[in-house]
Amino acid sequence: MTEPAEKPGRNSQRSKRMSRDELQAQLKSRRAEIERQVRTTRAQIDQVNERIEARAGRNLLMATVFGLGLGLILVASLIFIKGIFVAFCAAIVAFATFELARALRESGRRVDVIPAVVAGVAIVGGSYLFSPSSRWIVLAAAVVFVVLWRLVAQLFESRSGGRHRLGRDLVAAVLVQLYVPFLASFAVTLVLQPEGQWWALAFLILVVAVDIGAYASGLSFGKHPMAPKISPKKTWEGFAGAGVAAVVTGVVLALLMLDTPWWVGVIFGLALLGTATLGDLTESLIKRDIGIKDISSWLPGHGGFLDRIDSMLPSAPVALAIFTVFSATGMTA
């Protein structure tokens, strides 16, 4: 007996089922291949980021994102409404002062955190409300305030380390005020001058250019440590790259933003190359003395607020001095 021939309709249905199965198999295979490629690419990117972070000491992607965000807020407040910039500056100073005071306290130095923050904000606010010459009076008042607070607090504390320890604590309290809010107050004074906002913006751009130049050059060519006992990742090759970036950026800013001769940009760039590098090394020295890597971890990829403004702090008074000498308007009393 012969088997009955299959009907044409069944053949068509079987062909359709085979076509669907083949298509699904191809889609699954393609999806698996794409997933493998994505995992491979992601692993390669992670490896690159790990190598960069191991060499540079920070997460490049997170640092870039947060840096751009903070930079846009800062530039917008600086150009459009100076009062907002002052408030923004006071907020950053408050956070940075809090970070430094807390880090010192955790290292064994009895620094009063809240009084330090209050005094720091007062110094920045005084630079905005009073004349530049009053800065020294506000600073003296802030220093007296934190010193008296520590002396009174010492009377109510059960443990005492003697005069040596008290003297060390007082020095630490004064250092916090001099290092963060006092240096930052020069930036506020600069912004309040006629056309001073452009010079403040230029000095911030220059500091960022120095940081980027040192980072890129050091990452690519760095072999010879600059200060291995203070900052092992800082190299002379990075310093040279920062110098090139500072001079080029300074000349461009002098011609296009500050309306000054090109050689003023060279002076501006080289001056801030020195101060920005000094500021970075100073904070590294403080962190090494305390025994920490970052002042805090509030800013992903950056560490803390002080880690971001360490190069700007000593650059602010130098920028104000260069503005006074070379600007068309000069400094008002």
C-alpha positions as CSV (number, residue, x, y, z in Angstrom):
1,M,0.0,0.0,0.0
2,T,1.2,3.4,-0.8
3,E,1.0,6.2,1.8
4,P,-1.4,8.9,0.9
5,A,0.3,12.0,-0.5
6,E,0.4,15.0,1.8
7,K,-2.0,17.8,1.1
8,P,-0.5,21.0,-0.4
9,G,-1.9,23.0,2.6
10,R,0.1,21.0,5.1
11,N,3.3,21.5,3.1
12,S,2.7,25.2,3.1
13,Q,2.1,25.3,6.9
14,R,5.2,23.2,7.5
15,S,7.3,25.5,5.4
16,K,5.9,28.5,7.3
17,R,6.7,26.8,10.7
18,M,10.3,26.0,9.5
19,S,10.7,29.6,8.2
20,R,9.6,31.0,11.6
21,D,11.8,28.6,13.5
22,E,14.8,29.5,11.3
23,L,14.1,33.2,11.7
24,Q,13.8,32.9,15.5
25,A,17.0,30.9,15.6
26,Q,18.8,33.5,13.6
27,L,17.4,36.3,15.8
28,K,18.5,34.5,18.9
29,S,22.0,33.9,17.4
30,R,22.2,37.5,16.4
31,R,21.1,38.8,19.8
32,A,23.6,36.5,21.5
33,E,26.4,37.8,19.3
34,I,25.4,41.5,20.0
35,E,25.3,40.7,23.7
36,R,28.8,39.2,23.5
37,Q,30.1,42.2,21.6
38,V,28.6,44.6,24.2
39,R,30.1,42.6,27.1
40,T,33.5,42.5,25.4
41,T,33.4,46.2,24.6
42,R,32.3,47.1,28.1
43,A,35.1,44.9,29.6
44,Q,37.6,46.7,27.4
45,I,36.3,50.1,28.5
46,D,36.4,49.0,32.1
47,Q,40.0,47.8,31.7
48,V,41.0,51.1,30.1
49,N,39.3,53.1,32.9
50,E,40.9,51.0,35.5
51,R,44.3,51.6,34.0
52,I,43.7,55.3,33.8
53,E,42.3,55.4,37.3
54,A,45.3,53.4,38.6
55,R,47.7,55.8,37.0
56,A,45.9,59.1,37.4
57,G,44.2,58.3,40.8
58,R,40.6,59.1,39.8
59,N,37.7,57.9,37.6
60,L,38.0,59.9,34.4
61,L,34.4,59.6,33.3
62,M,32.8,60.5,36.6
63,A,35.3,63.3,37.1
64,T,34.5,64.8,33.6
65,V,30.7,64.7,34.1
66,F,30.8,66.3,37.6
67,G,33.4,68.8,36.5
68,L,31.4,69.9,33.6
69,G,28.3,70.2,35.7
70,L,29.9,72.3,38.4
71,G,31.7,74.4,35.7
72,L,28.5,75.3,33.9
73,I,26.8,76.4,37.1
74,L,29.9,78.4,38.1
75,V,30.2,80.1,34.7
76,A,26.5,80.9,34.5
77,S,26.5,82.5,38.0
78,L,29.7,84.4,37.3
79,I,28.6,86.0,34.1
80,F,25.0,86.8,34.7
81,I,24.5,87.6,38.4
82,K,27.5,88.3,40.6
83,G,25.5,87.8,43.8
84,I,24.7,84.3,42.8
85,F,28.4,83.6,42.2
86,V,29.2,84.9,45.7
87,A,26.5,82.6,47.2
88,F,27.8,79.7,45.1
89,C,31.4,80.4,46.3
90,A,30.2,80.6,49.9
91,A,28.5,77.3,49.6
92,I,31.7,75.6,48.1
93,V,33.8,77.2,50.8
94,A,31.4,75.9,53.5
95,F,31.7,72.4,52.2
96,A,35.5,72.5,51.7
97,T,36.0,74.0,55.2
98,F,33.7,71.3,56.7
99,E,35.7,68.6,54.9
100,L,39.1,69.9,56.0
101,A,38.0,70.6,59.6
102,R,36.4,67.1,59.9
103,A,39.5,65.4,58.4
104,L,41.8,67.2,60.8
105,R,39.5,66.3,63.7
106,E,39.4,62.6,62.7
107,S,43.2,62.6,62.6
108,G,43.4,63.6,66.3
109,R,43.4,67.4,66.1
110,R,40.6,69.0,68.0
111,V,39.2,71.4,65.4
112,D,35.7,72.6,66.0
113,V,33.9,71.9,62.7
114,I,30.7,74.0,62.9
115,P,32.5,77.2,64.2
116,A,35.1,76.7,61.4
117,V,32.3,76.7,58.8
118,V,30.6,79.7,60.3
119,A,33.8,81.7,60.4
120,G,34.7,80.6,56.8
121,V,31.3,81.8,55.4
122,A,31.7,85.0,57.3
123,I,35.0,85.7,55.6
124,V,33.5,85.2,52.2
125,G,30.5,87.2,53.0
126,G,32.6,90.0,54.4
127,S,34.5,90.2,51.2
128,Y,31.2,90.8,49.4
129,L,29.7,93.2,51.9
130,F,32.7,95.3,52.8
131,S,35.6,97.0,51.0
132,P,38.7,94.9,50.1
133,S,40.7,96.6,52.9
134,S,38.2,95.2,55.4
135,R,39.2,91.7,54.5
136,W,41.9,91.7,57.2
137,I,39.5,92.8,59.9
138,V,37.1,90.1,59.0
139,L,39.9,87.5,58.9
140,A,41.1,88.7,62.3
141,A,37.6,88.4,63.7
142,A,37.1,84.9,62.3
143,V,40.5,83.7,63.7
144,V,39.7,85.2,67.1
145,F,36.3,83.5,67.0
146,V,37.6,80.0,66.3
147,V,40.5,80.4,68.8
148,L,38.3,81.5,71.6
149,W,35.8,78.7,70.8
150,R,38.6,76.2,71.1
151,L,39.9,77.7,74.4
152,V,36.4,77.7,75.9
153,A,35.7,74.1,74.7
154,Q,39.0,73.0,76.2
155,L,37.8,74.0,79.6
156,F,34.8,71.7,79.4
157,E,36.6,68.7,77.9
158,S,37.8,66.0,80.3
159,R,40.9,65.0,78.4
160,S,43.7,67.4,78.0
161,G,47.0,67.0,76.1
162,G,48.8,69.9,77.7
163,R,50.0,73.1,76.1
164,H,51.7,71.4,73.2
165,R,48.5,69.7,72.1
166,L,46.4,72.8,72.6
167,G,48.9,74.9,70.6
168,R,48.7,72.3,67.8
169,D,44.9,72.4,67.8
170,L,44.9,76.2,67.6
171,V,47.3,76.2,64.7
172,A,45.1,73.7,62.9
173,A,42.0,75.9,63.5
174,V,43.7,79.0,62.2
175,L,45.2,77.0,59.2
176,V,41.7,76.0,58.1
177,Q,40.6,79.7,57.9
178,L,43.7,80.9,56.1
179,Y,43.8,78.0,53.6
180,V,40.2,77.8,52.4
181,P,37.9,80.8,53.1
182,F,40.6,83.5,53.2
183,L,42.2,82.5,49.9
184,A,38.7,82.1,48.3
185,S,37.7,85.6,49.4
186,F,40.2,87.0,46.8
187,A,38.1,85.5,44.1
188,V,35.0,87.3,45.4
189,T,36.9,90.6,45.5
190,L,38.1,90.0,41.9
191,V,34.5,89.3,40.7
192,L,33.2,92.5,42.3
193,Q,35.7,94.7,40.3
194,P,34.6,96.4,37.0
195,E,35.0,93.7,34.4
196,G,36.4,91.6,37.1
197,Q,34.1,88.7,36.3
198,W,35.9,88.1,33.0
199,W,39.3,88.0,34.8
200,A,37.8,85.6,37.4
201,L,36.5,83.4,34.5
202,A,39.9,83.6,32.8
203,F,41.7,82.5,36.0
204,L,39.3,79.6,36.5
205,I,39.8,78.5,32.8
206,L,43.6,78.8,33.2
207,V,43.5,76.6,36.3
208,V,41.4,74.0,34.5
209,A,43.8,74.1,31.5
210,V,46.7,73.6,33.8
211,D,45.0,70.6,35.4
212,I,44.0,69.1,32.0
213,G,47.4,69.7,30.5
214,A,49.2,68.0,33.5
215,Y,46.7,65.2,33.5
216,A,46.9,64.4,29.7
217,S,50.7,64.9,29.5
218,G,51.5,63.0,32.7
219,L,49.2,60.1,31.6
220,S,50.8,59.9,28.2
221,F,54.5,60.6,28.9
222,G,54.9,60.8,32.6
223,K,58.0,58.9,33.8
224,H,59.9,61.2,36.2
225,P,58.2,61.9,39.5
226,M,58.1,65.5,40.5
227,A,57.5,65.1,44.2
228,P,57.3,61.4,45.0
229,K,57.0,61.8,48.7
230,I,54.1,64.2,48.4
231,S,52.3,63.3,45.2
232,P,53.7,60.2,43.6
233,K,51.5,60.5,40.4
234,K,52.7,64.1,39.6
235,T,55.5,64.0,37.0
236,W,57.8,66.6,35.4
237,E,56.4,65.6,32.0
238,G,52.9,66.5,33.3
239,F,54.2,69.8,34.6
240,A,55.7,70.5,31.2
241,G,52.4,69.7,29.5
242,A,50.6,72.0,32.0
243,G,53.0,74.8,31.2
244,V,52.3,74.5,27.5
245,A,48.5,74.5,28.1
246,A,48.8,77.5,30.5
247,V,50.7,79.7,28.1
248,V,48.6,78.8,25.1
249,T,45.4,79.3,27.0
250,G,46.7,82.5,28.6
251,V,47.5,84.1,25.3
252,V,44.1,83.2,23.8
253,L,42.3,84.6,26.8
254,A,44.4,87.8,26.8
255,L,43.6,88.5,23.2
256,L,39.9,87.3,23.0
257,M,38.5,87.9,26.5
258,L,40.7,90.3,28.5
259,D,41.6,92.8,25.8
260,T,45.3,92.9,26.8
261,P,48.5,92.2,24.9
262,W,49.5,88.6,24.3
263,W,52.4,88.8,26.7
264,V,50.1,89.5,29.6
265,G,48.5,86.1,28.8
266,V,52.0,84.5,29.0
267,I,52.6,86.1,32.4
268,F,49.1,85.2,33.6
269,G,49.5,81.6,32.4
270,L,52.9,81.0,34.0
271,A,51.9,82.7,37.2
272,L,48.9,80.4,37.6
273,L,50.9,77.4,36.5
274,G,53.0,77.9,39.6
275,T,50.2,78.7,42.0
276,A,47.9,75.8,40.7
277,T,50.8,73.3,41.1
278,L,51.6,74.7,44.5
279,G,48.0,74.4,45.6
280,D,47.8,70.8,44.4
281,L,51.0,69.8,46.2
282,T,49.9,71.7,49.4
283,E,46.6,69.7,49.6
284,S,48.5,66.5,48.8
285,L,50.9,67.3,51.7
286,I,48.0,67.9,54.1
287,K,46.3,64.6,53.0
288,R,49.5,62.7,53.4
289,D,50.1,64.2,56.9
290,I,46.5,63.2,57.8
291,G,46.8,59.8,56.2
292,I,43.9,59.9,53.7
293,K,43.6,59.7,49.9
294,D,40.7,62.1,49.4
295,I,39.4,64.8,51.8
296,S,35.9,63.3,51.3
297,S,33.9,61.2,48.7
298,W,31.0,63.6,48.1
299,L,31.8,64.2,44.5
300,P,32.1,60.9,42.5
301,G,35.4,60.9,40.5
302,H,36.7,64.0,42.3
303,G,36.8,63.1,46.0
304,G,35.7,66.2,47.8
305,F,35.1,69.9,47.2
306,L,38.5,70.8,48.5
307,D,40.0,68.3,46.1
308,R,38.5,70.3,43.3
309,I,39.4,73.8,44.4
310,D,42.9,73.1,45.8
311,S,44.6,74.6,42.7
312,M,42.2,77.6,42.6
313,L,42.7,78.7,46.2
314,P,46.3,80.1,45.9
315,S,45.6,81.2,42.3
316,A,42.9,83.6,43.4
317,P,45.1,86.3,45.1
318,V,47.6,86.1,42.3
319,A,44.8,86.6,39.7
320,L,43.6,89.6,41.7
321,A,47.2,91.0,41.7
322,I,47.6,90.6,37.9
323,F,44.2,92.2,37.4
324,T,45.3,95.2,39.4
325,V,48.5,95.6,37.5
326,F,47.4,94.9,33.9
327,S,43.7,95.5,33.6
328,A,42.3,98.5,31.8
329,T,40.2,99.5,34.8
330,G,42.4,98.6,37.7
331,M,41.1,97.8,41.1
332,T,38.6,100.0,42.9
333,A,38.9,100.6,46.6
